[in-house]
């Protein structure tokens, strides 16, 4: 199965991406296991975390067949090579870099660049992006997402990242947003696996109700 097919399957099962900014390699697998037990199937380790490639490698191995693992905060094409070598399957960025998108697709990885405007969105899609990360979500909001979706190609997958909480998920019901990237409301450095599991359960319950 290709990385994109694996992501499509995982995203269909749970349209929420767990963002583990600040996680350490020692914490990665216990936290990852807690997330998978709750029902999360896509996990992102931002590259500004401690030893992120080690965490990605550990998670990819431990959760193989149960979750898709990748990197976030990817700014340079050379970082894409490192993530692929570590076993990552997804490349997420806060910006839309054509070179990063191109390298991700060359290596068969899933590309999810960050965009804020229709211009950035179309440039990312033209470069080969698979998913568009709407960021920062606190600024774009539902109204901004609706306006962008109206002018983007049909079938464009939009993932809202920033400011998403269990309480706010219901606001997106029936709208153009297909999924969510969830960071500090789900994981913060210092939270143990049990605390992350409790937060993950709250998100899963809210997602089912939304």
C-alpha positions as protocol buffer text, in pm:
chain_id: "A"
residue {
  index: 1
  type: UNK
  ca { x: 0 y: 0 z: 0 }
}
residue {
  index: 2
  type: UNK
  ca { x: 132 y: 344 z: -90 }
}
residue {
  index: 3
  type: UNK
  ca { x: 180 y: 608 z: 178 }
}
residue {
  index: 4
  type: UNK
  ca { x: -107 y: 809 z: 28 }
}
residue {
  index: 5
  type: UNK
  ca { x: -339 y: 508 z: 33 }
}
residue {
  index: 6
  type: UNK
  ca { x: -241 y: 438 z: 394 }
}
residue {
  index: 7
  type: UNK
  ca { x: -311 y: 799 z: 485 }
}
residue {
  index: 8
  type: UNK
  ca { x: -645 y: 797 z: 301 }
}
residue {
  index: 9
  type: UNK
  ca { x: -751 y: 488 z: 497 }
}
residue {
  index: 10
  type: UNK
  ca { x: -633 y: 630 z: 829 }
}
residue {
  index: 11
  type: UNK
  ca { x: -793 y: 971 z: 767 }
}
residue {
  index: 12
  type: UNK
  ca { x: -1122 y: 807 z: 672 }
}
residue {
  index: 13
  type: UNK
  ca { x: -1123 y: 625 z: 1005 }
}
residue {
  index: 14
  type: UNK
  ca { x: -1036 y: 932 z: 1210 }
}
residue {
  index: 15
  type: UNK
  ca { x: -1013 y: 1279 z: 1050 }
}
residue {
  index: 16
  type: UNK
  ca { x: -802 y: 1422 z: 1332 }
}
residue {
  index: 17
  type: UNK
  ca { x: -424 y: 1453 z: 1322 }
}
residue {
  index: 18
  type: UNK
  ca { x: -248 y: 1441 z: 1659 }
}
residue {
  index: 19
  type: UNK
  ca { x: 33 y: 1698 z: 1673 }
}
residue {
  index: 20
  type: UNK
  ca { x: 294 y: 1605 z: 1934 }
}
residue {
  index: 21
  type: UNK
  ca { x: 501 y: 1923 z: 1949 }
}
residue {
  index: 22
  type: UNK
  ca { x: 772 y: 1887 z: 2210 }
}
residue {
  index: 23
  type: UNK
  ca { x: 743 y: 1512 z: 2259 }
}
residue {
  index: 24
  type: UNK
  ca { x: 1068 y: 1329 z: 2341 }
}
residue {
  index: 25
  type: UNK
  ca { x: 1174 y: 989 z: 2208 }
}
residue {
  index: 26
  type: UNK
  ca { x: 1124 y: 847 z: 2557 }
}
residue {
  index: 27
  type: UNK
  ca { x: 764 y: 967 z: 2565 }
}
residue {
  index: 28
  type: UNK
  ca { x: 675 y: 909 z: 2201 }
}
residue {
  index: 29
  type: UNK
  ca { x: 565 y: 545 z: 2202 }
}
residue {
  index: 30
  type: UNK
  ca { x: 360 y: 551 z: 2526 }
}
residue {
  index: 31
  type: UNK
  ca { x: 184 y: 867 z: 2407 }
}
residue {
  index: 32
  type: UNK
  ca { x: 135 y: 719 z: 2061 }
}
residue {
  index: 33
  type: UNK
  ca { x: -12 y: 400 z: 2204 }
}
residue {
  index: 34
  type: UNK
  ca { x: -253 y: 606 z: 2413 }
}
residue {
  index: 35
  type: UNK
  ca { x: -367 y: 798 z: 2106 }
}
residue {
  index: 36
  type: UNK
  ca { x: -419 y: 484 z: 1899 }
}
residue {
  index: 37
  type: UNK
  ca { x: -609 y: 320 z: 2183 }
}
residue {
  index: 38
  type: UNK
  ca { x: -844 y: 619 z: 2183 }
}
residue {
  index: 39
  type: UNK
  ca { x: -895 y: 593 z: 1807 }
}
residue {
  index: 40
  type: UNK
  ca { x: -645 y: 835 z: 1652 }
}
residue {
  index: 41
  type: UNK
  ca { x: -483 y: 704 z: 1335 }
}
residue {
  index: 42
  type: UNK
  ca { x: -258 y: 991 z: 1215 }
}
residue {
  index: 43
  type: UNK
  ca { x: 29 y: 1128 z: 1425 }
}
residue {
  index: 44
  type: UNK
  ca { x: 262 y: 1418 z: 1351 }
}
residue {
  index: 45
  type: UNK
  ca { x: 589 y: 1499 z: 1528 }
}
residue {
  index: 46
  type: UNK
  ca { x: 701 y: 1858 z: 1452 }
}
residue {
  index: 47
  type: UNK
  ca { x: 1069 y: 1889 z: 1365 }
}
residue {
  index: 48
  type: UNK
  ca { x: 1121 y: 2153 z: 1634 }
}
residue {
  index: 49
  type: UNK
  ca { x: 1066 y: 1884 z: 1897 }
}
residue {
  index: 50
  type: UNK
  ca { x: 1361 y: 1719 z: 2080 }
}
residue {
  index: 51
  type: UNK
  ca { x: 1524 y: 1455 z: 1855 }
}
residue {
  index: 52
  type: UNK
  ca { x: 1216 y: 1442 z: 1630 }
}
residue {
  index: 53
  type: UNK
  ca { x: 1353 y: 1192 z: 1381 }
}
residue {
  index: 54
  type: UNK
  ca { x: 1414 y: 944 z: 1662 }
}
residue {
  index: 55
  type: UNK
  ca { x: 1054 y: 987 z: 1780 }
}
residue {
  index: 56
  type: UNK
  ca { x: 922 y: 946 z: 1426 }
}
residue {
  index: 57
  type: UNK
  ca { x: 1121 y: 628 z: 1378 }
}
residue {
  index: 58
  type: UNK
  ca { x: 1007 y: 480 z: 1707 }
}
residue {
  index: 59
  type: UNK
  ca { x: 643 y: 566 z: 1644 }
}
residue {
  index: 60
  type: UNK
  ca { x: 649 y: 441 z: 1285 }
}
residue {
  index: 61
  type: UNK
  ca { x: 785 y: 106 z: 1399 }
}
residue {
  index: 62
  type: UNK
  ca { x: 566 y: 66 z: 1706 }
}
residue {
  index: 63
  type: UNK
  ca { x: 243 y: 172 z: 1535 }
}
residue {
  index: 64
  type: UNK
  ca { x: 298 y: 14 z: 1192 }
}
residue {
  index: 65
  type: UNK
  ca { x: -36 y: -94 z: 1046 }
}
residue {
  index: 66
  type: UNK
  ca { x: -229 y: 96 z: 1313 }
}
residue {
  index: 67
  type: UNK
  ca { x: -138 y: 460 z: 1255 }
}
residue {
  index: 68
  type: UNK
  ca { x: 30 y: 676 z: 992 }
}
residue {
  index: 69
  type: UNK
  ca { x: 322 y: 879 z: 1128 }
}
residue {
  index: 70
  type: UNK
  ca { x: 494 y: 1183 z: 986 }
}
residue {
  index: 71
  type: UNK
  ca { x: 664 y: 1514 z: 1052 }
}
residue {
  index: 72
  type: UNK
  ca { x: 542 y: 1868 z: 1096 }
}
residue {
  index: 73
  type: UNK
  ca { x: 713 y: 2207 z: 1076 }
}
residue {
  index: 74
  type: UNK
  ca { x: 905 y: 2091 z: 768 }
}
residue {
  index: 75
  type: UNK
  ca { x: 1059 y: 2392 z: 593 }
}
residue {
  index: 76
  type: UNK
  ca { x: 1339 y: 2246 z: 376 }
}
residue {
  index: 77
  type: UNK
  ca { x: 1349 y: 1975 z: 113 }
}
residue {
  index: 78
  type: UNK
  ca { x: 1651 y: 1813 z: 277 }
}
residue {
  index: 79
  type: UNK
  ca { x: 1440 y: 1758 z: 589 }
}
residue {
  index: 80
  type: UNK
  ca { x: 1197 y: 1558 z: 376 }
}
residue {
  index: 81
  type: UNK
  ca { x: 1478 y: 1314 z: 299 }
}
residue {
  index: 82
  type: UNK
  ca { x: 1553 y: 1274 z: 670 }
}
residue {
  index: 83
  type: UNK
  ca { x: 1188 y: 1214 z: 757 }
}
residue {
  index: 84
  type: UNK
  ca { x: 1154 y: 951 z: 486 }
}
residue {
  index: 85
  type: UNK
  ca { x: 1471 y: 776 z: 607 }
}
residue {
  index: 86
  type: UNK
  ca { x: 1329 y: 771 z: 961 }
}
residue {
  index: 87
  type: UNK
  ca { x: 1011 y: 599 z: 841 }
}
residue {
  index: 88
  type: UNK
  ca { x: 779 y: 900 z: 821 }
}
residue {
  index: 89
  type: UNK
  ca { x: 494 y: 898 z: 572 }
}
residue {
  index: 90
  type: UNK
  ca { x: 355 y: 1253 z: 594 }
}
residue {
  index: 91
  type: UNK
  ca { x: 516 y: 1593 z: 545 }
}
residue {
  index: 92
  type: UNK
  ca { x: 330 y: 1880 z: 711 }
}
residue {
  index: 93
  type: UNK
  ca { x: 443 y: 2243 z: 693 }
}
residue {
  index: 94
  type: UNK
  ca { x: 311 y: 2575 z: 822 }
}
residue {
  index: 95
  type: UNK
  ca { x: 386 y: 2723 z: 479 }
}
residue {
  index: 96
  type: UNK
  ca { x: 355 y: 2618 z: 116 }
}
residue {
  index: 97
  type: UNK
  ca { x: 704 y: 2551 z: -19 }
}
residue {
  index: 98
  type: UNK
  ca { x: 704 y: 2417 z: -374 }
}
residue {
  index: 99
  type: UNK
  ca { x: 1042 y: 2248 z: -320 }
}
residue {
  index: 100
  type: UNK
  ca { x: 923 y: 2070 z: -4 }
}
residue {
  index: 101
  type: UNK
  ca { x: 603 y: 1957 z: -174 }
}
residue {
  index: 102
  type: UNK
  ca { x: 797 y: 1835 z: -479 }
}
residue {
  index: 103
  type: UNK
  ca { x: 1045 y: 1640 z: -269 }
}
residue {
  index: 104
  type: UNK
  ca { x: 768 y: 1480 z: -65 }
}
residue {
  index: 105
  type: UNK
  ca { x: 596 y: 1361 z: -383 }
}
residue {
  index: 106
  type: UNK
  ca { x: 926 y: 1244 z: -535 }
}
residue {
  index: 107
  type: UNK
  ca { x: 972 y: 1018 z: -233 }
}
residue {
  index: 108
  type: UNK
  ca { x: 610 y: 902 z: -237 }
}
residue {
  index: 109
  type: UNK
  ca { x: 516 y: 1080 z: 86 }
}
residue {
  index: 110
  type: UNK
  ca { x: 191 y: 1260 z: 165 }
}
residue {
  index: 111
  type: UNK
  ca { x: 221 y: 1638 z: 131 }
}
residue {
  index: 112
  type: UNK
  ca { x: 17 y: 1866 z: 359 }
}
residue {
  index: 113
  type: UNK
  ca { x: 143 y: 2225 z: 330 }
}
residue {
  index: 114
  type: UNK
  ca { x: 0 y: 2516 z: 524 }
}
residue {
  index: 115
  type: UNK
  ca { x: -202 y: 2781 z: 340 }
}
residue {
  index: 116
  type: UNK
  ca { x: -400 y: 3088 z: 437 }
}
residue {
  index: 117
  type: UNK
  ca { x: -518 y: 3233 z: 105 }
}
residue {
  index: 118
  type: UNK
  ca { x: -664 y: 3102 z: -221 }
}
residue {
  index: 119
  type: UNK
  ca { x: -341 y: 3202 z: -397 }
}
residue {
  index: 120
  type: UNK
  ca { x: -130 y: 2991 z: -161 }
}
residue {
  index: 121
  type: UNK
  ca { x: -382 y: 2707 z: -183 }
}
residue {
  index: 122
  type: UNK
  ca { x: -372 y: 2690 z: -563 }
}
residue {
  index: 123
  type: UNK
  ca { x: 7 y: 2717 z: -571 }
}
residue {
  index: 124
  type: UNK
  ca { x: 27 y: 2425 z: -328 }
}
residue {
  index: 125
  type: UNK
  ca { x: -220 y: 2216 z: -528 }
}
residue {
  index: 126
  type: UNK
  ca { x: -36 y: 2292 z: -853 }
}
residue {
  index: 127
  type: UNK
  ca { x: 287 y: 2176 z: -686 }
}
residue {
  index: 128
  type: UNK
  ca { x: 125 y: 1842 z: -597 }
}
residue {
  index: 129
  type: UNK
  ca { x: -12 y: 1883 z: -243 }
}
residue {
  index: 130
  type: UNK
  ca { x: -245 y: 1606 z: -126 }
}
residue {
  index: 131
  type: UNK
  ca { x: -404 y: 1792 z: 164 }
}
residue {
  index: 132
  type: UNK
  ca { x: -422 y: 2162 z: 250 }
}
residue {
  index: 133
  type: UNK
  ca { x: -356 y: 2265 z: 608 }
}
residue {
  index: 134
  type: UNK
  ca { x: -558 y: 2579 z: 688 }
}
residue {
  index: 135
  type: UNK
  ca { x: -329 y: 2767 z: 924 }
}
residue {
  index: 136
  type: UNK
  ca { x: -359 y: 2951 z: 1153 }
}
residue {
  index: 137
  type: UNK
  ca { x: -707 y: 2821 z: 1215 }
}
residue {
  index: 138
  type: UNK
  ca { x: -777 y: 3081 z: 1482 }
}
residue {
  index: 139
  type: UNK
  ca { x: -748 y: 3350 z: 1213 }
}
residue {
  index: 140
  type: UNK
  ca { x: -910 y: 3171 z: 918 }
}
residue {
  index: 141
  type: UNK
  ca { x: -1208 y: 3030 z: 1106 }
}
residue {
  index: 142
  type: UNK
  ca { x: -1515 y: 2869 z: 954 }
}
residue {
  index: 143
  type: UNK
  ca { x: -1607 y: 3175 z: 747 }
}
residue {
  index: 144
  type: UNK
  ca { x: -1262 y: 3185 z: 589 }
}
residue {
  index: 145
  type: UNK
  ca { x: -1268 y: 2812 z: 521 }
}
residue {
  index: 146
  type: UNK
  ca { x: -1605 y: 2843 z: 346 }
}
residue {
  index: 147
  type: UNK
  ca { x: -1484 y: 3131 z: 132 }
}
residue {
  index: 148
  type: UNK
  ca { x: -1172 y: 2942 z: 25 }
}
residue {
  index: 149
  type: UNK
  ca { x: -1356 y: 2615 z: -40 }
}
residue {
  index: 150
  type: UNK
  ca { x: -1595 y: 2796 z: -274 }
}
residue {
  index: 151
  type: UNK
  ca { x: -1314 y: 2877 z: -518 }
}
residue {
  index: 152
  type: UNK
  ca { x: -1092 y: 2567 z: -482 }
}
residue {
  index: 153
  type: UNK
  ca { x: -1122 y: 2256 z: -701 }
}
residue {
  index: 154
  type: UNK
  ca { x: -1389 y: 2010 z: -596 }
}
residue {
  index: 155
  type: UNK
  ca { x: -1250 y: 1738 z: -375 }
}
residue {
  index: 156
  type: UNK
  ca { x: -976 y: 1951 z: -219 }
}
residue {
  index: 157
  type: UNK
  ca { x: -917 y: 1822 z: 133 }
}
residue {
  index: 158
  type: UNK
  ca { x: -900 y: 2095 z: 394 }
}
residue {
  index: 159
  type: UNK
  ca { x: -764 y: 2036 z: 744 }
}
residue {
  index: 160
  type: UNK
  ca { x: -808 y: 2311 z: 1003 }
}
residue {
  index: 161
  type: UNK
  ca { x: -511 y: 2356 z: 1236 }
}
residue {
  index: 162
  type: UNK
  ca { x: -498 y: 2597 z: 1527 }
}
residue {
  index: 163
  type: UNK
  ca { x: -743 y: 2664 z: 1807 }
}
residue {
  index: 164
  type: UNK
  ca { x: -938 y: 2338 z: 1768 }
}
residue {
  index: 165
  type: UNK
  ca { x: -1098 y: 2208 z: 2088 }
}
residue {
  index: 166
  type: UNK
  ca { x: -1357 y: 1939 z: 2161 }
}
residue {
  index: 167
  type: UNK
  ca { x: -1609 y: 2219 z: 2210 }
}
residue {
  index: 168
  type: UNK
  ca { x: -1536 y: 2387 z: 1875 }
}
residue {
  index: 169
  type: UNK
  ca { x: -1564 y: 2074 z: 1659 }
}
residue {
  index: 170
  type: UNK
  ca { x: -1941 y: 2108 z: 1642 }
}
residue {
  index: 171
  type: UNK
  ca { x: -1903 y: 2451 z: 1482 }
}
residue {
  index: 172
  type: UNK
  ca { x: -1764 y: 2286 z: 1169 }
}
residue {
  index: 173
  type: UNK
  ca { x: -2049 y: 2036 z: 1129 }
}
residue {
  index: 174
  type: UNK
  ca { x: -2169 y: 2033 z: 768 }
}
residue {
  index: 175
  type: UNK
  ca { x: -1898 y: 2274 z: 654 }
}
residue {
  index: 176
  type: UNK
  ca { x: -1614 y: 2240 z: 404 }
}
residue {
  index: 177
  type: UNK
  ca { x: -1347 y: 2133 z: 654 }
}
residue {
  index: 178
  type: UNK
  ca { x: -1265 y: 1763 z: 621 }
}
residue {
  index: 179
  type: UNK
  ca { x: -1043 y: 1721 z: 926 }
}
residue {
  index: 180
  type: UNK
  ca { x: -845 y: 1881 z: 1203 }
}
residue {
  index: 181
  type: UNK
  ca { x: -491 y: 1905 z: 1329 }
}
residue {
  index: 182
  type: UNK
  ca { x: -489 y: 1911 z: 1707 }
}
residue {
  index: 183
  type: UNK
  ca { x: -190 y: 2030 z: 1904 }
}
residue {
  index: 184
  type: UNK
  ca { x: -173 y: 2176 z: 2253 }
}
residue {
  index: 185
  type: UNK
  ca { x: -534 y: 2091 z: 2336 }
}
residue {
  index: 186
  type: UNK
  ca { x: -433 y: 1728 z: 2298 }
}
residue {
  index: 187
  type: UNK
  ca { x: -65 y: 1713 z: 2391 }
}
residue {
  index: 188
  type: UNK
  ca { x: 175 y: 1944 z: 2572 }
}
residue {
  index: 189
  type: UNK
  ca { x: 527 y: 1860 z: 2690 }
}
residue {
  index: 190
  type: UNK
  ca { x: 507 y: 1702 z: 3032 }
}
residue {
  index: 191
  type: UNK
  ca { x: 169 y: 1534 z: 2988 }
}
residue {
  index: 192
  type: UNK
  ca { x: 189 y: 1161 z: 3052 }
}
residue {
  index: 193
  type: UNK
  ca { x: 17 y: 897 z: 2842 }
}
residue {
  index: 194
  type: UNK
  ca { x: -283 y: 873 z: 3075 }
}
residue {
  index: 195
  type: UNK
  ca { x: -350 y: 1246 z: 3051 }
}
residue {
  index: 196
  type: UNK
  ca { x: -317 y: 1237 z: 2673 }
}
residue {
  index: 197
  type: UNK
  ca { x: -557 y: 943 z: 2658 }
}
residue {
  index: 198
  type: UNK
  ca { x: -817 y: 1139 z: 2855 }
}
residue {
  index: 199
  type: UNK
  ca { x: -787 y: 1436 z: 2618 }
}
residue {
  index: 200
  type: UNK
  ca { x: -795 y: 1206 z: 2315 }
}
residue {
  index: 201
  type: UNK
  ca { x: -1113 y: 1041 z: 2442 }
}
residue {
  index: 202
  type: UNK
  ca { x: -1277 y: 1383 z: 2473 }
}
residue {
  index: 203
  type: UNK
  ca { x: -1186 y: 1470 z: 2114 }
}
residue {
  index: 204
  type: UNK
  ca { x: -1309 y: 1135 z: 1984 }
}
residue {
  index: 205
  type: UNK
  ca { x: -1643 y: 1176 z: 2160 }
}
residue {
  index: 206
  type: UNK
  ca { x: -1680 y: 1529 z: 2024 }
}
residue {
  index: 207
  type: UNK
  ca { x: -1587 y: 1416 z: 1673 }
}
residue {
  index: 208
  type: UNK
  ca { x: -1854 y: 1148 z: 1674 }
}
residue {
  index: 209
  type: UNK
  ca { x: -2113 y: 1404 z: 1784 }
}
residue {
  index: 210
  type: UNK
  ca { x: -2003 y: 1666 z: 1529 }
}
